[in-house]
Amino acid sequence: MAQSPPIDIVQGKDEILIMSEQSSAARHIYLDGRGHPDPSSYQPTTNGHSVGHWEGDILVVDTVGFNELGNRNIPGGGLRGKTSRLVERFHLSDNGDSLSITFTWEDPTVFLKPHTYEIRYHKDPPGTYAYDDFCDAGDPAQGQSVKPENVPPPPPEK
């Protein structure tokens, strides 16, 4: 969420979905009271597993279960990984036109103490939205990297 392209946030009763215009997977924040899954049965992902709850008008989101793939850089220094925990505090201001998110990363393998920073987002004018910019092999411009000679053969049948 520290990239410059727009993000689209959709809030439902039990879940918030955050999608970026930049190529990335959608992020799910569960608000239905569930906890994090058992780490032994959860396959870590780039976005991790996020659960949230409200403290007044502040959404507090706890995320664990990161993998070590993709862009691992954390703004201000450090890398996220398997032992990282992220706590975010989302707060709307300026009549909903500004969103402040305070990010706090904890990971004893990376930081001596929690690493905290804030990013402010500004609402786009009505009628704008985040475009889908995911790599689509059906798009001739994007499909150039998906040539038969670049695709590994399927595994042999058993």
Phi and psi in radians as a Rosetta constraint file:
Dihedral C 1 N 2 CA 2 C 2 CIRCULARHARMONIC -1.809 0.35
Dihedral N 2 CA 2 C 2 N 3 CIRCULARHARMONIC 0.404 0.35
Dihedral C 2 N 3 CA 3 C 3 CIRCULARHARMONIC -1.679 0.35
Dihedral N 3 CA 3 C 3 N 4 CIRCULARHARMONIC 2.874 0.35
Dihedral C 3 N 4 CA 4 C 4 CIRCULARHARMONIC -1.458 0.35
Dihedral N 4 CA 4 C 4 N 5 CIRCULARHARMONIC -0.444 0.35
Dihedral C 4 N 5 CA 5 C 5 CIRCULARHARMONIC -1.115 0.35
Dihedral N 5 CA 5 C 5 N 6 CIRCULARHARMONIC 2.723 0.35
Dihedral C 5 N 6 CA 6 C 6 CIRCULARHARMONIC -1.080 0.35
Dihedral N 6 CA 6 C 6 N 7 CIRCULARHARMONIC 2.698 0.35
Dihedral C 6 N 7 CA 7 C 7 CIRCULARHARMONIC -2.079 0.35
Dihedral N 7 CA 7 C 7 N 8 CIRCULARHARMONIC 2.671 0.35
Dihedral C 7 N 8 CA 8 C 8 CIRCULARHARMONIC -2.066 0.35
Dihedral N 8 CA 8 C 8 N 9 CIRCULARHARMONIC 2.192 0.35
Dihedral C 8 N 9 CA 9 C 9 CIRCULARHARMONIC -2.008 0.35
Dihedral N 9 CA 9 C 9 N 10 CIRCULARHARMONIC 2.157 0.35
Dihedral C 9 N 10 CA 10 C 10 CIRCULARHARMONIC -2.093 0.35
Dihedral N 10 CA 10 C 10 N 11 CIRCULARHARMONIC 2.133 0.35
Dihedral C 10 N 11 CA 11 C 11 CIRCULARHARMONIC -1.884 0.35
Dihedral N 11 CA 11 C 11 N 12 CIRCULARHARMONIC 2.201 0.35
Dihedral C 11 N 12 CA 12 C 12 CIRCULARHARMONIC -1.928 0.35
Dihedral N 12 CA 12 C 12 N 13 CIRCULARHARMONIC -3.029 0.35
Dihedral C 12 N 13 CA 13 C 13 CIRCULARHARMONIC -1.157 0.35
Dihedral N 13 CA 13 C 13 N 14 CIRCULARHARMONIC -0.733 0.35
Dihedral C 13 N 14 CA 14 C 14 CIRCULARHARMONIC -2.024 0.35
Dihedral N 14 CA 14 C 14 N 15 CIRCULARHARMONIC 0.063 0.35
Dihedral C 14 N 15 CA 15 C 15 CIRCULARHARMONIC -2.773 0.35
Dihedral N 15 CA 15 C 15 N 16 CIRCULARHARMONIC 2.560 0.35
Dihedral C 15 N 16 CA 16 C 16 CIRCULARHARMONIC -2.034 0.35
Dihedral N 16 CA 16 C 16 N 17 CIRCULARHARMONIC 2.378 0.35
Dihedral C 16 N 17 CA 17 C 17 CIRCULARHARMONIC -2.020 0.35
Dihedral N 17 CA 17 C 17 N 18 CIRCULARHARMONIC 2.244 0.35
Dihedral C 17 N 18 CA 18 C 18 CIRCULARHARMONIC -2.061 0.35
Dihedral N 18 CA 18 C 18 N 19 CIRCULARHARMONIC 2.131 0.35
Dihedral C 18 N 19 CA 19 C 19 CIRCULARHARMONIC -2.119 0.35
Dihedral N 19 CA 19 C 19 N 20 CIRCULARHARMONIC 2.462 0.35
Dihedral C 19 N 20 CA 20 C 20 CIRCULARHARMONIC -1.883 0.35
Dihedral N 20 CA 20 C 20 N 21 CIRCULARHARMONIC 2.572 0.35
Dihedral C 20 N 21 CA 21 C 21 CIRCULARHARMONIC -1.155 0.35
Dihedral N 21 CA 21 C 21 N 22 CIRCULARHARMONIC -0.447 0.35
Dihedral C 21 N 22 CA 22 C 22 CIRCULARHARMONIC -1.355 0.35
Dihedral N 22 CA 22 C 22 N 23 CIRCULARHARMONIC 2.625 0.35
Dihedral C 22 N 23 CA 23 C 23 CIRCULARHARMONIC -0.982 0.35
Dihedral N 23 CA 23 C 23 N 24 CIRCULARHARMONIC 1.905 0.35
Dihedral C 23 N 24 CA 24 C 24 CIRCULARHARMONIC -2.923 0.35
Dihedral N 24 CA 24 C 24 N 25 CIRCULARHARMONIC 2.828 0.35
Dihedral C 24 N 25 CA 25 C 25 CIRCULARHARMONIC -1.335 0.35
Dihedral N 25 CA 25 C 25 N 26 CIRCULARHARMONIC 2.610 0.35
Dihedral C 25 N 26 CA 26 C 26 CIRCULARHARMONIC -1.126 0.35
Dihedral N 26 CA 26 C 26 N 27 CIRCULARHARMONIC 2.601 0.35
Dihedral C 26 N 27 CA 27 C 27 CIRCULARHARMONIC -1.890 0.35
Dihedral N 27 CA 27 C 27 N 28 CIRCULARHARMONIC 2.292 0.35
Dihedral C 27 N 28 CA 28 C 28 CIRCULARHARMONIC -1.898 0.35
Dihedral N 28 CA 28 C 28 N 29 CIRCULARHARMONIC 2.255 0.35
Dihedral C 28 N 29 CA 29 C 29 CIRCULARHARMONIC -2.045 0.35
Dihedral N 29 CA 29 C 29 N 30 CIRCULARHARMONIC 1.993 0.35
Dihedral C 29 N 30 CA 30 C 30 CIRCULARHARMONIC -1.526 0.35
Dihedral N 30 CA 30 C 30 N 31 CIRCULARHARMONIC 2.274 0.35
Dihedral C 30 N 31 CA 31 C 31 CIRCULARHARMONIC -2.001 0.35
Dihedral N 31 CA 31 C 31 N 32 CIRCULARHARMONIC 0.207 0.35
Dihedral C 31 N 32 CA 32 C 32 CIRCULARHARMONIC -1.598 0.35
Dihedral N 32 CA 32 C 32 N 33 CIRCULARHARMONIC 0.216 0.35
Dihedral C 32 N 33 CA 33 C 33 CIRCULARHARMONIC 1.594 0.35
Dihedral N 33 CA 33 C 33 N 34 CIRCULARHARMONIC -0.059 0.35
Dihedral C 33 N 34 CA 34 C 34 CIRCULARHARMONIC -1.174 0.35
Dihedral N 34 CA 34 C 34 N 35 CIRCULARHARMONIC 2.762 0.35
Dihedral C 34 N 35 CA 35 C 35 CIRCULARHARMONIC -1.717 0.35
Dihedral N 35 CA 35 C 35 N 36 CIRCULARHARMONIC -3.004 0.35
Dihedral C 35 N 36 CA 36 C 36 CIRCULARHARMONIC -1.347 0.35
Dihedral N 36 CA 36 C 36 N 37 CIRCULARHARMONIC 2.602 0.35
Dihedral C 36 N 37 CA 37 C 37 CIRCULARHARMONIC -1.205 0.35
Dihedral N 37 CA 37 C 37 N 38 CIRCULARHARMONIC 2.826 0.35
Dihedral C 37 N 38 CA 38 C 38 CIRCULARHARMONIC -1.050 0.35
Dihedral N 38 CA 38 C 38 N 39 CIRCULARHARMONIC 2.143 0.35
Dihedral C 38 N 39 CA 39 C 39 CIRCULARHARMONIC -0.984 0.35
Dihedral N 39 CA 39 C 39 N 40 CIRCULARHARMONIC -0.472 0.35
Dihedral C 39 N 40 CA 40 C 40 CIRCULARHARMONIC -1.267 0.35
Dihedral N 40 CA 40 C 40 N 41 CIRCULARHARMONIC -0.312 0.35
Dihedral C 40 N 41 CA 41 C 41 CIRCULARHARMONIC -2.002 0.35
Dihedral N 41 CA 41 C 41 N 42 CIRCULARHARMONIC 0.050 0.35
Dihedral C 41 N 42 CA 42 C 42 CIRCULARHARMONIC -1.825 0.35
Dihedral N 42 CA 42 C 42 N 43 CIRCULARHARMONIC 2.242 0.35
Dihedral C 42 N 43 CA 43 C 43 CIRCULARHARMONIC -1.518 0.35
Dihedral N 43 CA 43 C 43 N 44 CIRCULARHARMONIC 2.003 0.35
Dihedral C 43 N 44 CA 44 C 44 CIRCULARHARMONIC -0.974 0.35
Dihedral N 44 CA 44 C 44 N 45 CIRCULARHARMONIC 2.621 0.35
Dihedral C 44 N 45 CA 45 C 45 CIRCULARHARMONIC -2.288 0.35
Dihedral N 45 CA 45 C 45 N 46 CIRCULARHARMONIC 2.962 0.35
Dihedral C 45 N 46 CA 46 C 46 CIRCULARHARMONIC -1.071 0.35
Dihedral N 46 CA 46 C 46 N 47 CIRCULARHARMONIC -0.688 0.35
Dihedral C 46 N 47 CA 47 C 47 CIRCULARHARMONIC -1.553 0.35
Dihedral N 47 CA 47 C 47 N 48 CIRCULARHARMONIC -0.209 0.35
Dihedral C 47 N 48 CA 48 C 48 CIRCULARHARMONIC 1.263 0.35
Dihedral N 48 CA 48 C 48 N 49 CIRCULARHARMONIC -2.956 0.35
Dihedral C 48 N 49 CA 49 C 49 CIRCULARHARMONIC -1.994 0.35
Dihedral N 49 CA 49 C 49 N 50 CIRCULARHARMONIC 2.141 0.35
Dihedral C 49 N 50 CA 50 C 50 CIRCULARHARMONIC -2.029 0.35
Dihedral N 50 CA 50 C 50 N 51 CIRCULARHARMONIC 2.307 0.35
Dihedral C 50 N 51 CA 51 C 51 CIRCULARHARMONIC -2.195 0.35
Dihedral N 51 CA 51 C 51 N 52 CIRCULARHARMONIC 2.539 0.35
Dihedral C 51 N 52 CA 52 C 52 CIRCULARHARMONIC -2.369 0.35
Dihedral N 52 CA 52 C 52 N 53 CIRCULARHARMONIC 2.857 0.35
Dihedral C 52 N 53 CA 53 C 53 CIRCULARHARMONIC -2.662 0.35
Dihedral N 53 CA 53 C 53 N 54 CIRCULARHARMONIC 2.810 0.35
Dihedral C 53 N 54 CA 54 C 54 CIRCULARHARMONIC -1.695 0.35
Dihedral N 54 CA 54 C 54 N 55 CIRCULARHARMONIC 2.356 0.35
Dihedral C 54 N 55 CA 55 C 55 CIRCULARHARMONIC -2.081 0.35
Dihedral N 55 CA 55 C 55 N 56 CIRCULARHARMONIC 1.603 0.35
Dihedral C 55 N 56 CA 56 C 56 CIRCULARHARMONIC 1.146 0.35
Dihedral N 56 CA 56 C 56 N 57 CIRCULARHARMONIC -2.155 0.35
Dihedral C 56 N 57 CA 57 C 57 CIRCULARHARMONIC -1.744 0.35
Dihedral N 57 CA 57 C 57 N 58 CIRCULARHARMONIC 0.312 0.35
Dihedral C 57 N 58 CA 58 C 58 CIRCULARHARMONIC -1.954 0.35
Dihedral N 58 CA 58 C 58 N 59 CIRCULARHARMONIC 2.220 0.35
Dihedral C 58 N 59 CA 59 C 59 CIRCULARHARMONIC -1.546 0.35
Dihedral N 59 CA 59 C 59 N 60 CIRCULARHARMONIC 2.132 0.35
Dihedral C 59 N 60 CA 60 C 60 CIRCULARHARMONIC -1.856 0.35
Dihedral N 60 CA 60 C 60 N 61 CIRCULARHARMONIC 2.164 0.35
Dihedral C 60 N 61 CA 61 C 61 CIRCULARHARMONIC -2.115 0.35
Dihedral N 61 CA 61 C 61 N 62 CIRCULARHARMONIC 2.260 0.35
Dihedral C 61 N 62 CA 62 C 62 CIRCULARHARMONIC -1.941 0.35
Dihedral N 62 CA 62 C 62 N 63 CIRCULARHARMONIC 2.217 0.35
Dihedral C 62 N 63 CA 63 C 63 CIRCULARHARMONIC -2.264 0.35
Dihedral N 63 CA 63 C 63 N 64 CIRCULARHARMONIC 2.302 0.35
Dihedral C 63 N 64 CA 64 C 64 CIRCULARHARMONIC -2.400 0.35
Dihedral N 64 CA 64 C 64 N 65 CIRCULARHARMONIC 3.128 0.35
Dihedral C 64 N 65 CA 65 C 65 CIRCULARHARMONIC 1.424 0.35
Dihedral N 65 CA 65 C 65 N 66 CIRCULARHARMONIC 0.616 0.35
Dihedral C 65 N 66 CA 66 C 66 CIRCULARHARMONIC -1.405 0.35
Dihedral N 66 CA 66 C 66 N 67 CIRCULARHARMONIC 2.620 0.35
Dihedral C 66 N 67 CA 67 C 67 CIRCULARHARMONIC -1.748 0.35
Dihedral N 67 CA 67 C 67 N 68 CIRCULARHARMONIC -3.080 0.35
Dihedral C 67 N 68 CA 68 C 68 CIRCULARHARMONIC -1.917 0.35
Dihedral N 68 CA 68 C 68 N 69 CIRCULARHARMONIC 0.570 0.35
Dihedral C 68 N 69 CA 69 C 69 CIRCULARHARMONIC -1.834 0.35
Dihedral N 69 CA 69 C 69 N 70 CIRCULARHARMONIC 2.911 0.35
Dihedral C 69 N 70 CA 70 C 70 CIRCULARHARMONIC 1.241 0.35
Dihedral N 70 CA 70 C 70 N 71 CIRCULARHARMONIC -2.813 0.35
Dihedral C 70 N 71 CA 71 C 71 CIRCULARHARMONIC -1.358 0.35
Dihedral N 71 CA 71 C 71 N 72 CIRCULARHARMONIC 1.942 0.35
Dihedral C 71 N 72 CA 72 C 72 CIRCULARHARMONIC -1.668 0.35
Dihedral N 72 CA 72 C 72 N 73 CIRCULARHARMONIC -0.053 0.35
Dihedral C 72 N 73 CA 73 C 73 CIRCULARHARMONIC -1.137 0.35
Dihedral N 73 CA 73 C 73 N 74 CIRCULARHARMONIC 2.431 0.35
Dihedral C 73 N 74 CA 74 C 74 CIRCULARHARMONIC -1.885 0.35
Dihedral N 74 CA 74 C 74 N 75 CIRCULARHARMONIC 2.279 0.35
Dihedral C 74 N 75 CA 75 C 75 CIRCULARHARMONIC -0.911 0.35
Dihedral N 75 CA 75 C 75 N 76 CIRCULARHARMONIC 2.376 0.35
Dihedral C 75 N 76 CA 76 C 76 CIRCULARHARMONIC 1.530 0.35
Dihedral N 76 CA 76 C 76 N 77 CIRCULARHARMONIC -0.034 0.35
Dihedral C 76 N 77 CA 77 C 77 CIRCULARHARMONIC 1.990 0.35
Dihedral N 77 CA 77 C 77 N 78 CIRCULARHARMONIC 2.637 0.35
Dihedral C 77 N 78 CA 78 C 78 CIRCULARHARMONIC 1.764 0.35
Dihedral N 78 CA 78 C 78 N 79 CIRCULARHARMONIC 2.950 0.35
Dihedral C 78 N 79 CA 79 C 79 CIRCULARHARMONIC -2.290 0.35
Dihedral N 79 CA 79 C 79 N 80 CIRCULARHARMONIC 2.478 0.35
Dihedral C 79 N 80 CA 80 C 80 CIRCULARHARMONIC -1.510 0.35
Dihedral N 80 CA 80 C 80 N 81 CIRCULARHARMONIC 2.686 0.35
Dihedral C 80 N 81 CA 81 C 81 CIRCULARHARMONIC -2.836 0.35
Dihedral N 81 CA 81 C 81 N 82 CIRCULARHARMONIC -2.848 0.35
Dihedral C 81 N 82 CA 82 C 82 CIRCULARHARMONIC -1.056 0.35
Dihedral N 82 CA 82 C 82 N 83 CIRCULARHARMONIC -0.497 0.35
Dihedral C 82 N 83 CA 83 C 83 CIRCULARHARMONIC -1.771 0.35
Dihedral N 83 CA 83 C 83 N 84 CIRCULARHARMONIC 0.177 0.35
Dihedral C 83 N 84 CA 84 C 84 CIRCULARHARMONIC -1.422 0.35
Dihedral N 84 CA 84 C 84 N 85 CIRCULARHARMONIC 2.575 0.35
Dihedral C 84 N 85 CA 85 C 85 CIRCULARHARMONIC -2.264 0.35
Dihedral N 85 CA 85 C 85 N 86 CIRCULARHARMONIC 2.343 0.35
Dihedral C 85 N 86 CA 86 C 86 CIRCULARHARMONIC -2.089 0.35
Dihedral N 86 CA 86 C 86 N 87 CIRCULARHARMONIC 2.240 0.35
Dihedral C 86 N 87 CA 87 C 87 CIRCULARHARMONIC -2.059 0.35
Dihedral N 87 CA 87 C 87 N 88 CIRCULARHARMONIC 2.174 0.35
Dihedral C 87 N 88 CA 88 C 88 CIRCULARHARMONIC -2.036 0.35
Dihedral N 88 CA 88 C 88 N 89 CIRCULARHARMONIC 2.561 0.35
Dihedral C 88 N 89 CA 89 C 89 CIRCULARHARMONIC -2.176 0.35
Dihedral N 89 CA 89 C 89 N 90 CIRCULARHARMONIC 1.918 0.35
Dihedral C 89 N 90 CA 90 C 90 CIRCULARHARMONIC -1.651 0.35
Dihedral N 90 CA 90 C 90 N 91 CIRCULARHARMONIC 2.269 0.35
Dihedral C 90 N 91 CA 91 C 91 CIRCULARHARMONIC -2.476 0.35
Dihedral N 91 CA 91 C 91 N 92 CIRCULARHARMONIC 2.159 0.35
Dihedral C 91 N 92 CA 92 C 92 CIRCULARHARMONIC -1.487 0.35
Dihedral N 92 CA 92 C 92 N 93 CIRCULARHARMONIC 2.507 0.35
Dihedral C 92 N 93 CA 93 C 93 CIRCULARHARMONIC -2.525 0.35
Dihedral N 93 CA 93 C 93 N 94 CIRCULARHARMONIC -3.104 0.35
Dihedral C 93 N 94 CA 94 C 94 CIRCULARHARMONIC 0.910 0.35
Dihedral N 94 CA 94 C 94 N 95 CIRCULARHARMONIC 0.843 0.35
Dihedral C 94 N 95 CA 95 C 95 CIRCULARHARMONIC 0.984 0.35
Dihedral N 95 CA 95 C 95 N 96 CIRCULARHARMONIC 0.618 0.35
Dihedral C 95 N 96 CA 96 C 96 CIRCULARHARMONIC 1.507 0.35
Dihedral N 96 CA 96 C 96 N 97 CIRCULARHARMONIC 0.067 0.35
Dihedral C 96 N 97 CA 97 C 97 CIRCULARHARMONIC -1.534 0.35
Dihedral N 97 CA 97 C 97 N 98 CIRCULARHARMONIC -0.184 0.35
Dihedral C 97 N 98 CA 98 C 98 CIRCULARHARMONIC -2.318 0.35
Dihedral N 98 CA 98 C 98 N 99 CIRCULARHARMONIC 2.388 0.35
Dihedral C 98 N 99 CA 99 C 99 CIRCULARHARMONIC -2.140 0.35
Dihedral N 99 CA 99 C 99 N 100 CIRCULARHARMONIC 2.093 0.35
Dihedral C 99 N 100 CA 100 C 100 CIRCULARHARMONIC -1.779 0.35
Dihedral N 100 CA 100 C 100 N 101 CIRCULARHARMONIC 2.269 0.35
Dihedral C 100 N 101 CA 101 C 101 CIRCULARHARMONIC -2.172 0.35
Dihedral N 101 CA 101 C 101 N 102 CIRCULARHARMONIC 2.148 0.35
Dihedral C 101 N 102 CA 102 C 102 CIRCULARHARMONIC -1.727 0.35
Dihedral N 102 CA 102 C 102 N 103 CIRCULARHARMONIC 2.159 0.35
Dihedral C 102 N 103 CA 103 C 103 CIRCULARHARMONIC -1.850 0.35
Dihedral N 103 CA 103 C 103 N 104 CIRCULARHARMONIC 2.279 0.35
Dihedral C 103 N 104 CA 104 C 104 CIRCULARHARMONIC -2.241 0.35
Dihedral N 104 CA 104 C 104 N 105 CIRCULARHARMONIC 2.029 0.35
Dihedral C 104 N 105 CA 105 C 105 CIRCULARHARMONIC -1.737 0.35
Dihedral N 105 CA 105 C 105 N 106 CIRCULARHARMONIC 2.356 0.35
Dihedral C 105 N 106 CA 106 C 106 CIRCULARHARMONIC -2.185 0.35
Dihedral N 106 CA 106 C 106 N 107 CIRCULARHARMONIC 2.272 0.35
Dihedral C 106 N 107 CA 107 C 107 CIRCULARHARMONIC -2.922 0.35
Dihedral N 107 CA 107 C 107 N 108 CIRCULARHARMONIC 1.844 0.35
Dihedral C 107 N 108 CA 108 C 108 CIRCULARHARMONIC -1.114 0.35
Dihedral N 108 CA 108 C 108 N 109 CIRCULARHARMONIC -0.288 0.35
Dihedral C 108 N 109 CA 109 C 109 CIRCULARHARMONIC -1.466 0.35
Dihedral N 109 CA 109 C 109 N 110 CIRCULARHARMONIC -0.171 0.35
Dihedral C 109 N 110 CA 110 C 110 CIRCULARHARMONIC -2.084 0.35
Dihedral N 110 CA 110 C 110 N 111 CIRCULARHARMONIC -0.771 0.35
Dihedral C 110 N 111 CA 111 C 111 CIRCULARHARMONIC -2.038 0.35
Dihedral N 111 CA 111 C 111 N 112 CIRCULARHARMONIC 2.523 0.35
Dihedral C 111 N 112 CA 112 C 112 CIRCULARHARMONIC -1.323 0.35
Dihedral N 112 CA 112 C 112 N 113 CIRCULARHARMONIC -0.513 0.35
Dihedral C 112 N 113 CA 113 C 113 CIRCULARHARMONIC -2.542 0.35
Dihedral N 113 CA 113 C 113 N 114 CIRCULARHARMONIC 2.888 0.35
Dihedral C 113 N 114 CA 114 C 114 CIRCULARHARMONIC -0.967 0.35
Dihedral N 114 CA 114 C 114 N 115 CIRCULARHARMONIC 2.483 0.35
Dihedral C 114 N 115 CA 115 C 115 CIRCULARHARMONIC -1.856 0.35
Dihedral N 115 CA 115 C 115 N 116 CIRCULARHARMONIC 2.061 0.35
Dihedral C 115 N 116 CA 116 C 116 CIRCULARHARMONIC -2.153 0.35
Dihedral N 116 CA 116 C 116 N 117 CIRCULARHARMONIC 2.460 0.35
Dihedral C 116 N 117 CA 117 C 117 CIRCULARHARMONIC -2.683 0.35
Dihedral N 117 CA 117 C 117 N 118 CIRCULARHARMONIC 2.906 0.35
Dihedral C 117 N 118 CA 118 C 118 CIRCULARHARMONIC -2.167 0.35
Dihedral N 118 CA 118 C 118 N 119 CIRCULARHARMONIC 2.471 0.35
Dihedral C 118 N 119 CA 119 C 119 CIRCULARHARMONIC -2.197 0.35
Dihedral N 119 CA 119 C 119 N 120 CIRCULARHARMONIC 2.362 0.35
Dihedral C 119 N 120 CA 120 C 120 CIRCULARHARMONIC -1.873 0.35
Dihedral N 120 CA 120 C 120 N 121 CIRCULARHARMONIC 2.346 0.35
Dihedral C 120 N 121 CA 121 C 121 CIRCULARHARMONIC -1.981 0.35
Dihedral N 121 CA 121 C 121 N 122 CIRCULARHARMONIC 2.576 0.35
Dihedral C 121 N 122 CA 122 C 122 CIRCULARHARMONIC -2.098 0.35
Dihedral N 122 CA 122 C 122 N 123 CIRCULARHARMONIC 2.383 0.35
Dihedral C 122 N 123 CA 123 C 123 CIRCULARHARMONIC -1.181 0.35
Dihedral N 123 CA 123 C 123 N 124 CIRCULARHARMONIC 2.337 0.35
Dihedral C 123 N 124 CA 124 C 124 CIRCULARHARMONIC -1.303 0.35
Dihedral N 124 CA 124 C 124 N 125 CIRCULARHARMONIC 2.774 0.35
Dihedral C 124 N 125 CA 125 C 125 CIRCULARHARMONIC -1.067 0.35
Dihedral N 125 CA 125 C 125 N 126 CIRCULARHARMONIC 2.739 0.35
Dihedral C 125 N 126 CA 126 C 126 CIRCULARHARMONIC -0.950 0.35
Dihedral N 126 CA 126 C 126 N 127 CIRCULARHARMONIC 2.508 0.35
Dihedral C 126 N 127 CA 127 C 127 CIRCULARHARMONIC 1.617 0.35
Dihedral N 127 CA 127 C 127 N 128 CIRCULARHARMONIC -0.132 0.35
Dihedral C 127 N 128 CA 128 C 128 CIRCULARHARMONIC -1.724 0.35
Dihedral N 128 CA 128 C 128 N 129 CIRCULARHARMONIC 2.769 0.35
Dihedral C 128 N 129 CA 129 C 129 CIRCULARHARMONIC -2.755 0.35
Dihedral N 129 CA 129 C 129 N 130 CIRCULARHARMONIC 2.898 0.35
Dihedral C 129 N 130 CA 130 C 130 CIRCULARHARMONIC -1.358 0.35
Dihedral N 130 CA 130 C 130 N 131 CIRCULARHARMONIC 2.194 0.35
Dihedral C 130 N 131 CA 131 C 131 CIRCULARHARMONIC -1.335 0.35
Dihedral N 131 CA 131 C 131 N 132 CIRCULARHARMONIC 2.639 0.35
Dihedral C 131 N 132 CA 132 C 132 CIRCULARHARMONIC -1.399 0.35
Dihedral N 132 CA 132 C 132 N 133 CIRCULARHARMONIC 2.000 0.35
Dihedral C 132 N 133 CA 133 C 133 CIRCULARHARMONIC -2.118 0.35
Dihedral N 133 CA 133 C 133 N 134 CIRCULARHARMONIC 0.595 0.35
Dihedral C 133 N 134 CA 134 C 134 CIRCULARHARMONIC -1.444 0.35
Dihedral N 134 CA 134 C 134 N 135 CIRCULARHARMONIC 2.553 0.35
Dihedral C 134 N 135 CA 135 C 135 CIRCULARHARMONIC -1.090 0.35
Dihedral N 135 CA 135 C 135 N 136 CIRCULARHARMONIC 2.080 0.35
Dihedral C 135 N 136 CA 136 C 136 CIRCULARHARMONIC -2.059 0.35
Dihedral N 136 CA 136 C 136 N 137 CIRCULARHARMONIC 1.965 0.35
Dihedral C 136 N 137 CA 137 C 137 CIRCULARHARMONIC -1.094 0.35
Dihedral N 137 CA 137 C 137 N 138 CIRCULARHARMONIC -0.289 0.35
Dihedral C 137 N 138 CA 138 C 138 CIRCULARHARMONIC -1.346 0.35
Dihedral N 138 CA 138 C 138 N 139 CIRCULARHARMONIC -0.246 0.35
Dihedral C 138 N 139 CA 139 C 139 CIRCULARHARMONIC -1.473 0.35
Dihedral N 139 CA 139 C 139 N 140 CIRCULARHARMONIC 2.077 0.35
Dihedral C 139 N 140 CA 140 C 140 CIRCULARHARMONIC -0.930 0.35
Dihedral N 140 CA 140 C 140 N 141 CIRCULARHARMONIC -0.615 0.35
Dihedral C 140 N 141 CA 141 C 141 CIRCULARHARMONIC -1.233 0.35
Dihedral N 141 CA 141 C 141 N 142 CIRCULARHARMONIC -0.620 0.35
Dihedral C 141 N 142 CA 142 C 142 CIRCULARHARMONIC -1.487 0.35
Dihedral N 142 CA 142 C 142 N 143 CIRCULARHARMONIC -0.519 0.35
Dihedral C 142 N 143 CA 143 C 143 CIRCULARHARMONIC -1.302 0.35
Dihedral N 143 CA 143 C 143 N 144 CIRCULARHARMONIC -0.037 0.35
Dihedral C 143 N 144 CA 144 C 144 CIRCULARHARMONIC -1.054 0.35
Dihedral N 144 CA 144 C 144 N 145 CIRCULARHARMONIC -0.522 0.35
Dihedral C 144 N 145 CA 145 C 145 CIRCULARHARMONIC -1.444 0.35
Dihedral N 145 CA 145 C 145 N 146 CIRCULARHARMONIC -0.147 0.35
Dihedral C 145 N 146 CA 146 C 146 CIRCULARHARMONIC -1.876 0.35
Dihedral N 146 CA 146 C 146 N 147 CIRCULARHARMONIC 1.277 0.35
Dihedral C 146 N 147 CA 147 C 147 CIRCULARHARMONIC -1.821 0.35
Dihedral N 147 CA 147 C 147 N 148 CIRCULARHARMONIC 2.654 0.35
Dihedral C 147 N 148 CA 148 C 148 CIRCULARHARMONIC -0.904 0.35
Dihedral N 148 CA 148 C 148 N 149 CIRCULARHARMONIC -0.655 0.35
Dihedral C 148 N 149 CA 149 C 149 CIRCULARHARMONIC -1.255 0.35
Dihedral N 149 CA 149 C 149 N 150 CIRCULARHARMONIC -0.246 0.35
Dihedral C 149 N 150 CA 150 C 150 CIRCULARHARMONIC -1.715 0.35
Dihedral N 150 CA 150 C 150 N 151 CIRCULARHARMONIC -0.087 0.35
Dihedral C 150 N 151 CA 151 C 151 CIRCULARHARMONIC -1.729 0.35
Dihedral N 151 CA 151 C 151 N 152 CIRCULARHARMONIC 2.153 0.35
Dihedral C 151 N 152 CA 152 C 152 CIRCULARHARMONIC -1.173 0.35
Dihedral N 152 CA 152 C 152 N 153 CIRCULARHARMONIC 2.634 0.35
Dihedral C 152 N 153 CA 153 C 153 CIRCULARHARMONIC -1.185 0.35
Dihedral N 153 CA 153 C 153 N 154 CIRCULARHARMONIC 2.703 0.35
Dihedral C 153 N 154 CA 154 C 154 CIRCULARHARMONIC -1.177 0.35
Dihedral N 154 CA 154 C 154 N 155 CIRCULARHARMONIC 2.732 0.35
Dihedral C 154 N 155 CA 155 C 155 CIRCULARHARMONIC -1.157 0.35
Dihedral N 155 CA 155 C 155 N 156 CIRCULARHARMONIC 2.631 0.35
Dihedral C 155 N 156 CA 156 C 156 CIRCULARHARMONIC -1.117 0.35
Dihedral N 156 CA 156 C 156 N 157 CIRCULARHARMONIC 2.548 0.35
Dihedral C 156 N 157 CA 157 C 157 CIRCULARHARMONIC -1.291 0.35
Dihedral N 157 CA 157 C 157 N 158 CIRCULARHARMONIC 2.560 0.35
